[in-house]
């Protein structure tokens, strides 16, 4: 697996998002043994950029990742996040149990719990999971910078932040990466965010680079989701939007046939072609899918294929039922 540099942090060109091993897509339950096999196989393949968060579970995903990387910590570029839970009693949870809390005291309460669950003395990339509109970003990042000075964190990141917020944060302490949804069906970062990141020398870590599984072509009906799968209530997976978005999959599949690859590999190869400062983190809990995704590192699309993919219209429907937590 080739590597790229995110503002000086070297990571595998394709990472592994671990959220679905413990939360939101779990369906009939979790399979810890298979998830750990997937993490071990990732490291064997050179997929060393591993992403989790305290919110996933909550807490159980960090614990799972910690168990999986025990004895192999030096092979991993480990990323986790805080800010979608409050440890200090601020705010009221929404229907999904989330509280956006970027208060410095919450950051200080969160970091040691993540270190303990992950079984490590440092985190390579520590993100603010969502920007808290009630706390100046300077205060949130100032607290995170304390962790760098203490040796608990090596690099800082933000998730789903707007260009001006990124600038203000970067002025307090260098930001290494922004994590944001980016894929063939979510082109939001192209509206000012990517330009800002490149001006400041910050890397981009796209999450959901396969459109929450939609771009793989394996989802053909809303009935494919289990009752507790959060995609059942996601605007892009319901009603007319679902039907319209199938056109995106058909376009990706046409290129995949030409390239003798899978739709997932084509979607990832397109994303990788957008710059050498981009490291997507497709999520999976299965070894077979991990191997399929990792193989996209070796796929080079033709200029014509890239142009056809870039011409695809973004997905119909909002990314979340409530978009108020993004691009602050």
GUTI-741123 format. One line per 2 residues: number of its first residue (from 1); their letters; for each residue x, y, z of N, C-alpha, C. Coordinates in steps of 0.1 Angstrom, whole numbers, plus 2048, in hexadecimal, padded with zeros to 3 digits. Layout:
NUM = A = X Y Z X Y Z X Y Z | ...
This chain:
1 = XX = 808 7F4 800 800 800 800 809 80C 800 | 806 815 7F6 80E 822 7F6 809 82B 802
3 = XX = 812 835 804 80F 83E 80F 80D 84C 809 | 806 855 811 806 863 80E 808 86B 81B
5 = XX = 80B 877 819 80E 880 824 803 88A 827 | 7FD 889 833 7F3 893 837 7FB 89D 840
7 = XX = 7FF 8A8 83A 806 8B3 841 812 8AD 84A | 819 8A3 844 824 89E 84B 821 891 852
9 = XX = 815 88D 853 811 880 859 810 876 84E | 819 86C 84E 818 862 843 80E 857 847
11 = XX = 805 854 83E 7FB 84B 840 7F9 842 833 | 7F3 836 835 7F0 82E 829 7E6 836 820
13 = XX = 7E8 834 814 7E0 83B 80A 7D1 839 80B | 7CE 82D 810 7C0 829 813 7C0 824 822
15 = XX = 7B7 82A 82A 7B6 826 838 7AB 81C 83A | 7A8 81B 847 79D 812 84B 794 819 855
17 = XX = 787 81C 852 77E 821 85B 778 816 863 | 778 817 870 774 80C 879 766 80E 87F
19 = XX = 75F 819 87C 752 81B 882 748 810 881 | 747 80B 875 73D 800 872 73F 7F3 879
21 = XX = 74B 7F2 87F 74D 7E5 887 745 7E5 894 | 741 7F1 898 73B 7F2 8A6 72E 7FA 8A6
23 = XX = 72B 802 89B 720 80B 89C 71A 80E 88E | 70D 811 88E 705 817 884 702 80E 878
25 = XX = 70C 805 874 709 7FC 86A 709 7ED 86F | 708 7EC 87C 70A 7DF 882 6FF 7D4 87F
27 = XX = 6F3 7D9 87C 6E9 7D0 878 6E6 7C5 882 | 6E9 7B9 87E 6E6 7AD 887 6F0 7AC 892
29 = XX = 6F9 7B5 893 703 7B4 89E 711 7B5 899 | 71A 7B5 8A2 728 7B6 89F 72F 7A9 89F
31 = XX = 73A 7A8 898 742 79C 898 751 7A0 89B | 754 7A0 8A8 761 7A6 8AC 76C 79E 8A6
33 = XX = 76B 791 8A5 776 789 8A0 779 78D 891 | 76E 78E 889 770 792 87B 776 7A0 87A
35 = XX = 771 7A9 883 776 7B7 882 785 7B7 886 | 789 7AF 88F 797 7AF 893 79F 7A9 888
37 = XX = 79A 79E 881 7A1 799 876 7A2 7A3 86B | 798 7AB 869 799 7B6 85F 7A3 7C0 862
39 = XX = 7A4 7C4 86E 7AF 7CD 872 7BD 7C7 871 | 7BE 7BB 874 7CB 7B4 873 7CF 7B3 864
41 = XX = 7C5 7B0 85C 7C8 7AE 84D 7CB 7BC 847 | 7C5 7C6 84C 7C8 7D4 847 7D7 7D7 84A
43 = XX = 7DC 7D4 856 7EA 7D7 859 7F3 7CE 850 | 7EF 7C2 84E 7F7 7B9 845 7F8 7BF 837
45 = XX = 7ED 7C5 832 7ED 7CB 825 7F3 7D9 824 | 7F7 7DE 82F 7FD 7EC 82F 7F2 7F7 831
47 = XX = 7E6 7F3 834 7DB 7FD 837 7DD 800 846 | 7E5 80A 849 7E9 80C 856 7E2 818 85D
49 = XX = 7DA 820 855 7D3 82C 85A 7C5 828 85F | 7C4 827 86C 7B8 821 872 7B0 82C 87A
51 = XX = 7A3 82D 877 79B 838 87C 790 833 885 | 78E 839 891 784 835 89A 77F 842 8A1
53 = XX = 777 841 8AB 772 84D 8B3 76B 848 8C0 | 76C 850 8CA 765 84C 8D6 756 84A 8D4
55 = XX = 751 851 8CB 742 851 8C9 73D 844 8C3 | 746 83D 8BC 742 830 8B6 740 825 8C0
57 = XX = 734 823 8C3 730 819 8CD 725 81E 8D6 | 728 827 8DF 735 82E 8E1 73F 826 8E8
59 = XX = 74B 829 8E6 757 824 8ED 75B 816 8E8 | 752 80E 8E3 755 800 8E0 75E 7FF 8D4
61 = XX = 75E 808 8CB 766 807 8BF 775 80A 8C3 | 777 814 8CB 785 816 8CF 78A 80A 8D7
63 = XX = 782 804 8DF 786 7F8 8E6 78A 7ED 8DD | 782 7EB 8D2 784 7E1 8C8 791 7E3 8C1
65 = XX = 793 7F0 8BC 79F 7F3 8B6 7AB 7F1 8BF | 7AA 7F5 8CB 7B5 7F3 8D5 7B9 7E5 8D6
67 = XX = 7AF 7DC 8D7 7B2 7CD 8D8 7B9 7C8 8CB | 7B4 7CD 8C0 7BA 7C9 8B3 7C8 7CD 8B0
69 = XX = 7CC 7D9 8B5 7D9 7DE 8B2 7E3 7DB 8BD | 7DE 7D4 8C7 7E8 7D1 8D2 7F3 7C8 8CD
71 = XX = 7FF 7CC 8D0 80B 7C5 8CB 80F 7CA 8BD | 807 7D3 8B6 80A 7D7 8A9 809 7E7 8A8
73 = XX = 809 7ED 8B3 807 7FC 8B4 810 803 8AB | 81D 7FF 8A9 826 806 8A2 824 805 893
75 = XX = 81A 7FD 88E 817 7FC 880 80B 805 87D | 805 80B 886 7F8 812 884 7FA 821 885
77 = XX = 7F4 829 87C 7F1 837 87E 7E3 838 883 | 7E2 83B 88F 7D5 83A 897 7CE 847 898
79 = XX = 7C1 848 893 7B9 854 894 7AD 851 89C | 7A9 85B 8A5 79D 85A 8AC 797 868 8AD
81 = XX = 78B 869 8B3 784 876 8B4 77D 878 8C1 | 77B 885 8C4 772 888 8D0 769 893 8CB
83 = XX = 75F 896 8D3 756 8A2 8D0 748 89F 8CC | 744 892 8CB 736 88E 8C9 730 888 8D5
85 = XX = 737 88A 8E1 732 885 8EE 737 890 8F8 | 72F 891 903 734 89A 90D 737 892 91A
87 = XX = 743 894 91F 747 88E 92B 745 897 937 | 741 8A3 935 740 8AE 93F 732 8B3 941
89 = XX = 728 8AC 93B 71A 8AF 93E 715 8BB 936 | 71B 8BE 92A 716 8C9 922 70C 8C4 918
91 = XX = 701 8CB 915 6F8 8C8 90A 6EE 8BD 90D | 6E5 8BB 904 6DB 8B1 904 6DD 8A8 8F8
93 = XX = 6DD 89B 8FA 6DF 892 8EF 6D4 893 8E4 | 6D7 892 8D8 6CD 891 8CD 6C8 883 8CD
95 = XX = 6BF 880 8C3 6B9 873 8C2 6C3 867 8C1 | 6CF 86A 8BB 6D9 860 8BA 6E3 860 8C5
97 = XX = 6E0 868 8D0 6E9 868 8DB 6F5 871 8DA | 6F5 879 8D0 701 882 8CE 700 88F 8D4
99 = XX = 70B 894 8DA 70C 8A1 8DF 719 8A7 8D9 | 718 8B2 8D2 724 8B9 8CD 72A 8C1 8D8
101 = XX = 736 8BD 8DD 73D 8C4 8E8 74C 8C5 8E5 | 74F 8D1 8E1 75D 8D4 8DF 764 8DC 8EA
103 = XX = 75E 8DC 8F5 763 8E4 901 771 8DE 905 | 77A 8E7 908 787 8E2 90C 787 8D8 917
105 = XX = 77E 8DA 921 77D 8D0 92C 778 8C2 927 | 770 8C2 91D 76B 8B6 917 776 8AF 910
107 = XX = 77E 8B7 909 78A 8B1 902 793 8AA 90C | 796 8B1 917 79F 8AC 921 799 89F 927
109 = XX = 78C 89F 929 786 893 92F 786 887 925 | 786 88A 918 785 880 90E 792 879 90B
111 = XX = 79D 880 90A 7A9 87B 905 7AE 86F 90D | 7AE 86F 91A 7B3 864 921 7AB 858 920
113 = XX = 79E 859 91F 795 84E 91C 799 847 90F | 79B 84F 905 79E 849 8F8 7AC 842 8F8
115 = XX = 7B6 848 8FF 7C3 841 900 7C1 834 907 | 7B9 834 912 7B8 828 91A 7B1 81D 911
117 = XX = 7A6 820 90B 79F 816 903 7A7 811 8F7 | 7AF 81A 8F1 7B8 816 8E6 7C4 80F 8EA
119 = XX = 7C7 80F 8F7 7D3 808 8FC 7E0 80E 8F7 | 7E1 81B 8F7 7ED 822 8F1 7F0 82E 8FA
121 = XX = 7FC 833 8F8 800 83F 8FF 7FF 84B 8F7 | 7FC 84A 8EA 7FA 855 8E1 7F1 852 8D5
123 = XX = 7EA 85C 8D0 7E2 85C 8C5 7E9 863 8B9 | 7E9 85D 8AE 7F1 864 8A3 7E9 870 89D
125 = XX = 7DC 86F 89C 7D3 879 896 7C7 87A 89F | 7C5 886 8A5 7B9 888 8AE 7B0 893 8A9
127 = XX = 7A4 88F 8A5 79B 898 89F 790 89D 8A9 | 78C 8AA 8A6 77F 8AF 8AC 775 8A9 8A2
129 = XX = 76C 8A1 8A7 762 89A 89F 758 8A3 898 | 753 8AD 89F 74B 8B7 899 74E 8C4 8A0
131 = XX = 74D 8CF 899 74F 8DC 89E 743 8E0 8A7 | 747 8E5 8B3 73C 8E9 8BD 73A 8F8 8BB
133 = XX = 72E 8FC 8B7 72B 90A 8B4 72B 912 8C0 | 72A 90C 8CC 72A 914 8D9 738 916 8DF
135 = XX = 742 911 8D8 750 912 8DD 759 917 8D2 | 760 922 8D4 769 927 8CA 773 91B 8C6
137 = XX = 775 91A 8B9 77D 90F 8B4 78B 911 8BA | 78F 91D 8BC 79C 920 8C2 79E 919 8D0
139 = XX = 793 918 8D8 793 912 8E5 794 903 8E3 | 78C 8FD 8DA 78D 8EF 8D8 79B 8EA 8D4
141 = XX = 7A0 8F1 8CA 7AD 8ED 8C5 7B8 8F0 8CF | 7B6 8FB 8D6 7C0 8FE 8E1 7C2 8F3 8EB
143 = XX = 7B6 8ED 8EF 7B7 8E2 8F8 7BD 8D6 8F1 | 7BA 8D3 8E5 7C0 8C8 8DE 7CF 8CA 8DC
145 = XX = 7D4 8D6 8DA 7E2 8D9 8D9 7E9 8D5 8E6 | 7E2 8D6 8F2 7E9 8D2 8FE 7ED 8C3 8FE
147 = XX = 7E4 8BB 8F7 7E7 8AD 8F6 7F4 8AA 8EE | 7F6 8B2 8E4 802 8B1 8DC 80E 8B4 8E4
149 = XX = 80D 8BF 8EC 818 8C3 8F4 81B 8B9 8FF | 811 8B1 903 812 8A7 90E 817 89A 908
151 = XX = 818 899 8FB 81C 88C 8F4 811 882 8F3 | 804 886 8F6 7F9 87D 8F5 7F4 87C 8E7
153 = XX = 7F6 886 8DF 7F1 887 8D1 7FC 88C 8C8 | 7FD 887 8BC 808 88C 8B3 803 896 8A9
155 = XX = 7F7 894 8A4 7F1 89E 89A 7E3 8A0 89D | 7DE 8AC 899 7D0 8B0 89B 7C8 8B1 88E
157 = XX = 7BB 8AE 88F 7B2 8AE 884 7A5 8B4 887 | 79D 8B7 87D 78F 8BB 87F 787 8B2 876
159 = XX = 77A 8B2 879 771 8AB 870 765 8B4 86D | 762 8B4 860 756 8BB 85B 756 8CA 85E
161 = XX = 762 8D1 85C 763 8DF 860 763 8E7 853 | 75E 8F4 854 75D 8FD 849 76A 904 847
163 = XX = 76C 90A 83C 77A 910 839 77E 91A 843 | 776 923 848 77A 92E 851 77D 927 85F
165 = XX = 776 91D 863 779 916 86F 787 90F 86E | 789 909 863 796 903 860 7A2 90D 862
167 = XX = 7A0 918 85C 7AA 923 85D 7AD 927 86B | 7A2 929 873 7A3 92E 881 7AA 923 889
169 = XX = 7A6 916 887 7AC 90B 88E 7BB 90A 88B | 7BE 90B 87F 7CC 909 87A 7D5 914 880
171 = XX = 7CF 920 882 7D7 92B 888 7DB 929 896 | 7D3 920 89D 7D6 91D 8AB 7E1 912 8AC
173 = XX = 7DF 907 8A4 7E9 8FC 8A3 7E7 8F6 896 | 7F2 8F1 88F 7F1 8EB 882 7E7 8E0 882
175 = XX = 7DF 8E0 878 7D5 8D6 876 7DB 8CC 86B | 7DB 8C0 86E 7E1 8B6 865 7D7 8B1 85A
177 = XX = 7CB 8AF 85F 7C1 8A9 856 7B3 8AE 859 | 7AB 8AF 84F 79C 8B1 850 796 8A4 84C
179 = XX = 78D 89E 854 785 893 850 777 898 84C | 773 894 840 766 898 83B 761 88E 831
181 = XX = 754 88D 82F 74F 884 825 752 889 817 | 758 880 80F 75C 884 802 75C 877 7F9
183 = XX = 755 878 7EE 754 86C 7E6 74E 870 7D8 | 74B 867 7D0 745 869 7C3 736 86E 7C5
185 = XX = 731 86C 7D1 723 871 7D3 722 87C 7DD | 72E 880 7E3 72E 88B 7EC 73A 893 7E8
187 = XX = 738 89F 7E2 743 8A7 7DC 744 8B4 7E4 | 73E 8B4 7F0 73E 8C0 7F8 74C 8C7 7FA
189 = XX = 757 8BF 7FD 764 8C6 800 769 8CE 7F4 | 763 8CB 7E8 768 8D3 7DC 763 8E1 7DC
191 = XX = 75A 8E4 7E5 754 8F2 7E7 75C 8FA 7F1 | 768 8FC 7EF 770 905 7F7 779 8FE 802
193 = XX = 775 8F2 806 77C 8EC 811 78A 8E7 80B | 78A 8E0 800 796 8DA 7FB 7A0 8E5 7F8
195 = XX = 79B 8F0 7F2 7A4 8FC 7EF 7AB 901 7FC | 7A3 902 807 7A8 907 813 7B2 8FD 819
197 = XX = 7AF 8F0 818 7B9 8E6 81D 7C6 8E7 816 | 7C5 8E9 809 7D2 8E9 801 7D9 8F6 803
199 = XX = 7D2 901 805 7D9 90D 808 7E1 90C 815 | 7DB 905 81F 7E1 904 82C 7EA 8F8 82E
201 = XX = 7EA 8EF 824 7F3 8E3 824 7ED 8D8 82D | 7E0 8D7 82E 7D9 8CD 836 7D4 8C2 82E
203 = XX = 7D4 8B6 833 7CF 8AA 82B 7C1 8A8 82D | 7BB 8A0 824 7AC 89D 824 7AB 88E 826
205 = XX = 7A3 88A 830 7A0 87C 833 791 87A 830 | 78D 875 824 77F 873 821 779 867 828
207 = XX = 76F 869 830 767 85E 835 75B 85B 82C | 756 84F 82D 74B 84A 825 74F 84C 816
209 = XX = 75B 848 812 75F 84A 804 758 841 7FA | 750 837 7FF 748 82E 7F7 739 831 7F9
211 = XX = 736 83D 7FD 728 841 7FE 720 839 808 | 726 836 814 720 82D 81E 71C 820 818
213 = XX = 724 81B 80F 722 80E 809 71A 80F 7FC | 714 81A 7F9 70B 81B 7ED 713 819 7E0
215 = XX = 720 81F 7DF 727 81F 7D3 72D 811 7D0 | 72C 808 7D9 731 7FA 7D6 728 7F3 7CD
217 = XX = 71B 7F7 7CC 712 7F0 7C3 70A 7E5 7CA | 70E 7E2 7D7 707 7D7 7DE 6FA 7DB 7E4
219 = XX = 6F7 7E8 7E5 6EA 7EC 7EB 6E1 7F0 7DF | 6D6 7E8 7DE 6CD 7EA 7D3 6BF 7EE 7D8
221 = XX = 6BC 7EE 7E5 6AF 7F1 7EA 6B0 7F6 7F8 | 6A8 7FF 7FD 6A8 802 80B 6A5 7F6 814
223 = XX = 69F 7EC 80F 69D 7E0 817 6A9 7D8 81A | 6B4 7DC 813 6C1 7D5 816 6C7 7D9 824
225 = XX = 6C1 7E3 82A 6C6 7E8 837 6BE 7E1 843 | 6C6 7DD 84D 6BF 7D8 859 6B7 7E3 860
227 = XX = 6AF 7DF 869 6A5 7E9 86F 6AD 7F4 877 | 6B8 7F1 87D 6BF 7FB 885 6CB 802 87D
229 = XX = 6CC 7FF 870 6D6 806 868 6D2 814 866 | 6DB 81E 869 6D7 82C 869 6D5 831 85A
231 = XX = 6D9 829 850 6D6 82E 843 6C8 82D 83F | 6C0 826 847 6B1 825 844 6AB 833 845
233 = XX = 6B1 83C 84D 6AB 849 84F 6B4 854 848 | 6BE 850 841 6C6 859 83A 6BF 85E 82D
235 = XX = 6BF 86B 82B 6B7 870 81F 6BC 86A 812 | 6C9 867 811 6CE 861 804 6CA 853 801
237 = XX = 6C5 84C 80B 6C1 83E 80A 6B2 83C 80A | 6AA 846 809 69C 845 80A 695 84B 7FE
239 = XX = 689 845 7FB 680 84B 7F1 687 84D 7E3 | 683 858 7DD 688 85B 7D0 697 85D 7CF
241 = XX = 69D 862 7DA 6AB 864 7DA 6B2 857 7D8 | 6AE 84C 7DF 6B4 83F 7DD 6B4 83B 7CE
243 = XX = 6A9 83D 7C8 6A7 839 7BA 6B1 841 7B1 | 6B1 84E 7B3 6B9 857 7AB 6C8 854 7AD
245 = XX = 6CC 850 7B9 6DA 84E 7BC 6DF 841 7B6 | 6D6 838 7B3 6DA 82C 7AC 6E1 82F 79E
247 = XX = 6DD 83A 798 6E4 83E 78C 6F3 840 78E | 6F7 845 799 705 847 79C 70C 839 79C
249 = XX = 706 830 7A2 70C 822 7A3 70D 81C 795 | 703 81F 78D 704 819 77F 710 81F 777
251 = XX = 712 82C 779 71D 833 773 72B 82E 778 | 72C 82B 784 738 826 78A 73A 818 785
253 = XX = 72F 810 784 731 802 780 736 801 772 | 731 80B 769 736 80B 75B 745 80C 75A
255 = XX = 74A 816 762 759 817 762 760 80B 768 | 75A 805 772 760 7F9 779 761 7EE 76F
257 = XX = 757 7EC 766 758 7E2 75C 764 7E4 753 | 765 7F1 74E 770 7F4 746 77E 7F2 74D
259 = XX = 77E 7F6 759 78B 7F5 760 78E 7E8 766 | 785 7DE 765 786 7D1 76A 789 7D2 779
261 = XX = 780 7D9 780 781 7DC 78E 773 7DB 794 | 772 7DD 7A1 765 7DD 7A7 760 7EC 7A8
263 = XX = 753 7EF 7A9 74F 7FC 7AB 756 803 7B7 | 757 7FC 7C2 75E 802 7CE 76C 806 7CB
265 = XX = 773 7FE 7C3 781 801 7C0 782 80D 7B7 | 778 80E 7AD 777 81A 7A5 775 827 7AD
267 = XX = 76B 826 7B6 768 832 7BE 774 836 7C6 | 77B 82D 7CC 787 831 7D3 792 836 7CA
269 = XX = 794 830 7BF 79F 834 7B5 79C 842 7B1 | 78F 846 7AE 78C 853 7AA 790 85D 7B6
271 = XX = 78C 859 7C2 78F 862 7CD 79E 864 7CF | 7A6 859 7CE 7B5 85A 7CF 7BB 863 7C4
273 = XX = 7B4 863 7B8 7B9 86B 7AD 7B7 87A 7AF | 7AF 87E 7BA 7AD 88C 7BC 7B8 893 7C3
275 = XX = 7C2 88C 7C7 7CE 893 7CD 7D6 889 7D6 | 7E3 88D 7D8 7EC 884 7E0 7EB 889 7EF
277 = XX = 7E2 891 7F2 7E0 896 800 7D3 891 805 | 7CE 886 7FF 7C1 880 803 7C3 871 807
279 = XX = 7BD 86D 812 7BE 860 817 7B0 85B 81C | 7A8 855 813 79B 850 817 79B 845 821
281 = XX = 791 844 829 790 839 833 783 831 831 | 782 829 827 776 821 825 775 817 831
283 = XX = 768 816 835 766 80E 841 761 800 83D | 765 7F6 845 760 7E9 843 763 7E1 850
285 = XX = 75C 7D6 851 75F 7CD 85C 762 7BF 857 | 764 7BE 84A 766 7B1 843 774 7B1 83C
287 = XX = 77B 7A6 83D 788 7A4 837 787 7A6 828 | 77C 79F 822 77B 79F 813 779 7AE 80E
289 = XX = 771 7B6 815 76F 7C3 810 77C 7CC 812 | 783 7C9 81D 790 7D0 820 799 7CD 814
291 = XX = 79B 7C1 810 7A4 7BD 806 7A0 7C4 7F8 | 793 7C4 7F6 78E 7CB 7EA 791 7D9 7EA
293 = XX = 78F 7E0 7F5 792 7EE 7F6 7A0 7F1 7F4 | 7A9 7E9 7FB 7B7 7EC 7FA 7BD 7EA 7EC
295 = XX = 7B6 7E2 7E4 7BB 7DF 7D7 7B9 7EC 7CE | 7B1 7F5 7D2 7AF 801 7CA 7BC 80A 7CA
297 = XX = 7C5 807 7D3 7D2 80E 7D2 7DA 80C 7C5 | 7D7 800 7BF 7DE 7FC 7B3 7D7 800 7A6
299 = XX = 7CB 806 7A8 7C2 808 79C 7C5 817 797 | 7C8 818 78B 7C9 825 784 7BF 827 779
301 = XX = 7B6 830 77B 7AC 833 771 7B1 83C 766 | 7AC 83B 75A 7B0 843 74F 7AA 851 751
303 = XX = 7B1 85B 74A 7AB 869 74B 79C 869 747 | 799 862 73C 78B 862 738 782 85C 743
305 = XX = 786 851 749 77E 84B 754 77C 855 75F | 787 85C 763 786 865 76E 77D 871 76B
307 = XX = 77D 875 75E 775 880 75A 766 87C 75B | 763 870 756 755 86B 756 750 86A 765
309 = XX = 759 865 76E 755 864 77C 753 872 782 | 75C 87B 77F 75B 888 785 74E 890 780
311 = XX = 749 88C 774 73D 892 76F 730 88D 776 | 731 883 77E 725 87D 784 720 888 78E
313 = XX = 713 88A 78E 70C 893 797 70D 88E 7A5 | 70F 896 7AF 70E 892 7BD 701 88B 7C0
315 = XX = 701 884 7CB 6F5 87D 7CF 6E9 886 7D2 | 6DD 881 7D0 6D1 888 7D4 6CF 886 7E3
317 = XX = 6CB 890 7EA 6C8 88F 7F8 6D3 894 801 | 6D0 899 80D 6DA 89D 817 6E2 891 81C
319 = XX = 6EE 893 821 6F7 889 826 6F2 883 833 | 6EB 88C 83B 6E6 888 848 6D7 88E 849
321 = XX = 6CF 887 852 6C2 88D 854 6C3 89B 85A | 6CD 89E 862 6D0 8AB 868 6DE 8AF 864
323 = XX = 6DE 8B9 85B 6EB 8BE 856 6F1 8C9 85E | 6EC 8CC 86A 6F0 8D8 872 6FE 8D5 878
325 = XX = 703 8C9 879 710 8C6 87F 71C 8C7 875 | 719 8C9 869 724 8C9 85F 727 8D7 859
327 = XX = 734 8D9 855 738 8E5 84F 737 8F1 858 | 739 8F0 865 739 8FB 86E 746 903 86E
